[in-house]
Amino acid sequence: MSNFSIKIKTSILTIFSIVIFLIITTILYIQHQSSTEFVHLTTQKSFDNISEKVINKIEQFDISSDNFITFLKNSEGIEKLPTKNVRHDFLKVITEYIKSSNYTYGIYIGFKDDSFFQVINLEVSNNIKEILKAPTKARWLIRKHINENGKIIRYEELLDKNLIQINQSSKEVNYRPTQRPWYIQAKNSSNTIKTTPYIFTSLQEPGVTYAKSVNNKSQVVIGLDISLSSLEKLLSEQKLVLGSGAYIFTEDGTIIGQYDTDEKKDIKNIKDKYENTFIKNETISNLGKITTTYINKQKYIKYVVKLQTKFDHNEYITIFSPLKTIMKPYMKKIYDTLGFTLLIIILFILPIVFFATRLIVKPILKLEVENKKIAEGKFKDVVNVKSFMIEINSLSESLVNMSKSIEENQRVLEIKVQERTQDIQNLLNNAGQGFLSFDKNMIIADKYSIEAKNIFQQEIKTLNITKLLYEDIDKQNFLKNTLQNILNEDEMKQEILISLLQKEFLINNRNISAEYKILDNSNYMLILTDITAEKELARQVKEEEQILKMIVETVRSSEQFFEIKNDYEDFVSKINNFNSLETLSSLRNDIHTFKGLFAQKEMFHIVEKLHDFESAIDESIQNNSINKNISNISKESMIKWLEEDLNILKDILGEDYFENKNSILIDKKRIIEIENKLKLYIKENRDLNEIFEDIKKLRYHDISIFLKPYEKLVEQLAFDLEKCIEPLNIICEKIFVPDSFKPFLNSLVHIFRNSVDHGIETLEERCEKEKNEYGKISCKVELKNKNLSITIEDDGKGIDIQKVKQAAIDKEIYTIGELNKMNNKEISMIIFEDRFTTSDTISNISGRGVGLASILEELKKLDGSINLENNIGQGIKFIFKIPFKEL
């Protein structure tokens, strides 16, 4: 990240601007918060006043209605049944009361025989006459329900304001006052009851009913209906801002009275329009508190309070107004304050700020000029800067003194640098390493050590380092691009990328190690060291280690070593018999087996030669043409391959070690057994043929000498392949076998190599499969039913049937159709086919598809058989059975 810098004048002005901005913002914020709090307080006071008026209005309804009903209850003759064509005694009293309380819709009396008397106020609303189809001059509607022989006949009479009849009518109705809620509630109560608000059918407006029983005996009930439309009128008379609303509602949300300045459309339930705003989870929210809420994405001040009246019916009033509209006059004051403040700043504060900035900045800018002189090395031109500020005067004097001191120190330093540079050059020239530097264009600098010149055997000044290190243009470009890109990375990535560059080069037949260093953003250092002697020493050490392994293996199993040596010499004596394409497969099997056996003895020279020879055979088979390396091969040249390793052994073990190559080592116990048997047979004059067979048997080999070397083979391969394997477990009876068994027993080397290479999994794989960390390989040899049984098994991954099938198809050994006809056991046996392998690479250990085929070939020569038990994921077992006649 680049350093950010600005001029001091800009800095001071910016600081002043920020301070002024913060002051203005703070003032406006405080004023806005104060205005908001004031708005909440005044709004709550206004809403409380409206709520009080509504409560008073409802109390007026309650008290007036209760008093008049009580008056009628106590009046004599109120229990008298209505009669046809006779005016009710209390008609005049009732109409006068309604005139004084024009919100009264009607007053009525119900009797236990369902007789009914009702006076309806036709001026309670503007549309009642239209609904009831009454003439304009009609003022009252009188209804009498008279029970005539079980039928209820309604007699209606329209009266004008002077109670003069306009018209009358009658009809049968089914209206039963005794079944109405107001009648039932009043009959069961000694006090005046008040119903919850409901919609009057004749008005299509909300209202309530007050009712009271005259006495329990007569069961006469007096009722009085109140229209609540006057509450809406009361709400509309309040001075609410545009966008406000006021609703009187019951606990379930039913609207009693409403007023909305925006929408004139009536709503029946407050929850329908304002979901979860006033009633949430069937509970009145924020009761008695003034709060803010969002309605249609606009912020409102909301107030909900319970209406405490004589009849506690859980009725509530809510009033809400848009905050933005209420705050409008206050926001105007805030903006006026902002404008006035800005005017003060522009007229008075800014000129002061600019003047103060000039006083402070001007001497500082002069100091900057003097400082540049020092940076440019013009020390004698530096002068004092005068200012009213003591600190600037002191700083100016310090700059003058510093320039003089730097000038003197620079002169002394130049002398010392020259001396030191010469010392460093002498040191580099005698360090025995090549030091050089080059730029991002890969051009070598003028200065470099003598050893660098010696390594390249020329003067390298201005030469391109990539061309000195590489002849290939692609490699030159790669080194150049990598080094140039490294400069754009952070230090950690630079180290990682440098570690990926080639560290060793062969320059003028010398092994040279290279170490890269980044000096700065455009230059590099390269340190070159001649490591030719170290490389040679490491090679010699490795060769000595290999020779030591060969000697140990040869001496430890000398009998097998001589057997292998003699067999190889016999084999190469017949090498000319393999000069045809038909015999190449057999030749490859033999070569592959001898390679495995000699590798087991750590004889590296001949193993390398046999590996190359095997590659030539594979090439000949693939091309269907004899390779010249095969056609030109001779017995003498193949013997020389072996003699390279034998000469090393002779130099260390001596010639005497090889003079007894045709000797047979016989256990002393076996000689004693034959002597004792001979004495017995002579004494008893018995046939000596059995003794003759025992003597022949002395030429036979203990089978264990062929198997014991495999213990070291498994151990060494496990180490080389970095696998964890327990020591090879060989369980073997005392069995002696003739020479004819040797090729087969020697070929078993391929089984053990494959078990380590392909069978046993890596440590990580075995842990994932929850297997024992160490793999197991075992070999059991026993005589059973005149057969020699050899069982070799491991607890590795087993044979992957699908992988075998795919490899067989890829190598054109079998077709898909042929494989589909084979069972899993038959598919498993494909691994013994010539040229079959599942490995993608060829190594000294495996990969040619020859080893297991050679086992099968040698087994057939002994008339033997093989049984394979494959347990995928758990291991594999090879059971070899060979006819065996014990002599």
Salt bridges, closest charged atoms under 4 A:
ASP62 OD1 - LYS194 NZ 3.05
ASP66 OD2 - LYS310 NZ 2.44
ASP89 OD2 - LYS80 NZ 3.94
GLU96 OE2 - LYS92 NZ 3.69
GLU96 OE2 - LYS99 NZ 3.61
ASP114 OD2 - ARG176 NH1 3.51
GLU123 OE1 - ARG139 NE 3.33
GLU156 OE2 - ARG143 NE 2.88
GLU156 OE2 - ARG154 NH1 3.56
ASP260 OD2 - LYS273 NZ 3.13
GLU263 OE1 - LYS273 NZ 3.10
GLU282 OE1 - LYS271 NZ 3.73
ASP312 OD1 - LYS306 NZ 3.71
ASP336 OD2 - LYS332 NZ 3.45
GLU370 OE2 - LYS373 NZ 3.36
GLU376 OE1 - LYS378 NZ 3.34
GLU408 OE2 - ARG411 NH2 2.75
GLU451 OE2 - ARG510 NH2 3.31
GLU459 OE2 - LYS453 NZ 2.92
GLU504 OE1 - LYS535 NZ 2.76
GLU515 OE2 - LYS517 NZ 3.10
ASP530 OD2 - ARG510 NH2 2.69
GLU536 OE2 - ARG539 NH2 2.60
GLU543 OE1 - ARG539 NH1 2.84
GLU553 OE2 - ARG556 NH2 2.36
GLU559 OE2 - HIS701 ND1 3.54
GLU563 OE2 - HIS701 NE2 3.29
GLU563 OE1 - LYS742 NZ 2.15
ASP567 OD1 - LYS742 NZ 3.38
GLU569 OE2 - LYS565 NZ 3.03
GLU614 OE2 - HIS592 ND1 2.52
GLU614 OE1 - LYS595 NZ 2.95
GLU614 OE1 - ARG848 NE 3.11
ASP618 OD1 - ARG588 NH1 3.04
ASP618 OD2 - ARG848 NH1 2.59
ASP645 OD1 - HIS605 ND1 2.82
GLU684 OE1 - ARG686 NH1 3.20
GLU690 OE2 - LYS677 NZ 3.69
GLU693 OE1 - LYS696 NZ 3.90
ASP694 OD2 - LYS677 NZ 2.69
ASP702 OD2 - LYS734 NZ 3.10
GLU711 OE2 - LYS708 NZ 3.36
ASP739 OD1 - HIS701 NE2 2.63
ASP757 OD2 - HIS758 NE2 3.77
GLU761 OE1 - ARG766 NH1 2.82
GLU761 OE2 - LYS769 NZ 3.29
GLU761 OE2 - LYS771 NZ 2.75
GLU782 OE2 - LYS784 NZ 3.38
ASP795 OD2 - ARG766 NH2 2.91
ASP834 OD1 - ARG588 NH2 2.51
GLU858 OE2 - LYS861 NZ 3.37
GLU869 OE1 - LYS877 NZ 3.91
GLU886 OE2 - LYS697 NZ 3.97
